[in-house]
Amino acid sequence: MTCPSPEPSLTPPDWPYCGHGTTTEDPVGCRGIHIPGHTSCLAHLADADRDAYLAGPASRADAVYTGTPFSPGLLRQLLRALCTPDNRFPFLSAVRFDHATFTGDVWFDDMTFPSDVSFEGAAFTGATSFDGVTFTSDVFFEHVTFGSDVSFLGVTFTGGAFFQEATFTGDTSFDDSDFHGGADFGWAAFAGEASFRRALFRDASFKGARFEAESQLGPLACGSRLQLDGAVFTVPVIVEAVAPAVTCVRTRWASAATLHLRYAELDLRDAVLEFPLTVSARSTPFSSGPGDPLPETLLSGHDPGVRLTTIDGVDAAHLALYDIDLTDCRFAGAVHLDQLRVDGWCTFASTPGGIHWHRLLPRWWGRRSTLAEEHHWRAQCAPAALAQGWTSPPADTPVLRPAALAALYRQARKSLEDGKNEPDAADFYYGEMEMRRHDTTRSPAERALLTAYWAVSGYGLRASRALAWLLGAMATTLLALLLWGLPAADPKPTTTGRQAAVGQEVTLTTDTPDPVNPTGPWSERVTTERFEKALRVVINSVVFRSSGQSLTTAGTYTEMTSRIAEPILLGLAVLAVRGRVKR
């Protein structure tokens, strides 16, 4: 693909320019800088003067070709005259091709530039190749326009590589290139396919870059950071990267995209997702060729997993996460969080666990999955004794109130339930209820009810707590029956009647006397026989049945109470167990 040459500017350049070929439409003419000792640029020197210049030492000391138009023949003549037998460009100072125009196809293959090289504002109208080139110092391609395909295969950038606001009209390849000093493609435009397979970076910035054709960013490796902030992907893209930090702040995904990452801490703050975006952790090294893994030596010894830090401002309806560490992820500010897809081995933050003492009373934290926002709230707002082990919020991170946390948990729980992740969904229900219990804007009656629900069964999710209360209630009922509920002796029916005269009908009346409250010392009340009777009453009460045992008035009320409370506690324990084993 080629692009037309840009219309010439009517403003004269700042350097002493050639001015050859002025016309009415172009009163400035050739913008090429003067060759020292001449009033023309290299392109418009007389043949004899050009040959003398290229053969002399001046050409090697002053390598400035700003604004010069290079035809393929002129460029080959320059390179043949100046390159050493080992294909080096032996300039003692920086080489400048700023604002130069290269017509036709251009090849710089296998050259070595020992000094800084600048192509700032240059235009390449044909196919361009820098395959195998070695830049031993900084190289500048800012505002360059590549009008056709361009290839940087196997290029070594020892210094910095700067491609800010460069325009790549055709297909672009940086495959197998090594950016030792980092690379900056900020606000570059890739109209054709862009490929960075097996590229190695110290760090890479694609801030504000635009990708308008199917692209493959990777597999690539960065020793520091891969920056995609503000980049725009208008077509499907696959990003495969090994980097300790990947930032996608305000990145716009206008088509389906996939991020396969390793070793990465990912920031998706305010990313715009118009189509599904899948983020997954790659469990095995990327392959840079058959049986040849992508080098990861710069990150050896680090955790190869992927950690998501925030999805603030993201429409989570289009986001799918696989095998991602969400321990420190901030979900606040995300839209449609209930439609987020969390699958695979995704882990959330956990409670500190263990016993913490508060006001001389022990507080046991059971293990459960939590959101990072709850950690921040408890670390900052809870009493010091209860804040131990909770993670403090990062600097400049607002701490949510319990009401907002409850809503956040509710949406995240819906997402987990839709994904059939019942255990984590149960933990998020627990977190939601905790935040409702701590929400001071709710009525005291509601908070008291929630506190009772928490204390009795952990909101129906702590089987051990419900069973402990059940055993306690059964023990209390048993003791109450032994001491006061069972009568001193089981009442026996008594039949009375009399016959007034021989031959008359006999009238008999059977009465059962009221149970007699037990008296005497407690040692006489706690006997094996009475224990067996009381235990039978208690067990029947748990399953909401009457034992049929004669009881005192106190025992009758005790049994009535236990027949209500104990089945409820048993049901809460069963509910909690089901919440943990439910598919």
Sequence and secondary structure as in RCSB ss.txt:
>XXXX:A:sequence
MTCPSPEPSLTPPDWPYCGHGTTTEDPVGCRGIHIPGHTSCLAHLADADRDAYLAGPASRADAVYTGTPFSPGLL
RQLLRALCTPDNRFPFLSAVRFDHATFTGDVWFDDMTFPSDVSFEGAAFTGATSFDGVTFTSDVFFEHVTFGSDV
SFLGVTFTGGAFFQEATFTGDTSFDDSDFHGGADFGWAAFAGEASFRRALFRDASFKGARFEAESQLGPLACGSR
LQLDGAVFTVPVIVEAVAPAVTCVRTRWASAATLHLRYAELDLRDAVLEFPLTVSARSTPFSSGPGDPLPETLLS
GHDPGVRLTTIDGVDAAHLALYDIDLTDCRFAGAVHLDQLRVDGWCTFASTPGGIHWHRLLPRWWGRRSTLAEEH
HWRAQCAPAALAQGWTSPPADTPVLRPAALAALYRQARKSLEDGKNEPDAADFYYGEMEMRRHDTTRSPAERALL
TAYWAVSGYGLRASRALAWLLGAMATTLLALLLWGLPAADPKPTTTGRQAAVGQEVTLTTDTPDPVNPTGPWSER
VTTERFEKALRVVINSVVFRSSGQSLTTAGTYTEMTSRIAEPILLGLAVLAVRGRVKR
>XXXX:A:secstr
         SS  SS B  TT  SS SS    B  TTSSS GGGS HHHHHHHHHSTHHHH  B TT EE HHHH
HHHHHHH  TT B   SS EE TT EE S EE TT EE S EE TT EE S EE TT EESS EE TT EE S E
E TT EESS EE TT EE S EE TT EETT EE TT EE S EE TT EES EE TT EE S EEEEEEEESSE
EE TT EE S EEEEEE SEEE TT EE S EEEEEES EEE TT EESS EEEEE SS  EEETTEE   GGGT
TS  S EEEE TT BGGGEEEES EETT B TT BSGGG EEESS EEEE   EEEEETTEEEEE   EE HHHH
HHHHHHS GGGSTT     TT     HHHHHHHHHHHHHHHHHTT HHHHHHHHHHHHHHHHH TTS HHHHHHH
HHHHHHHTTTT HHHHHHHHHHHHHHHHHHIIIIIS SS    EEEEE SSTTS  EEEEE        S HHHH
S HHHHHHHHHHHHHHHTT        HHHHHHHHHHHHHHHHHHHHHHHHHHHHH  
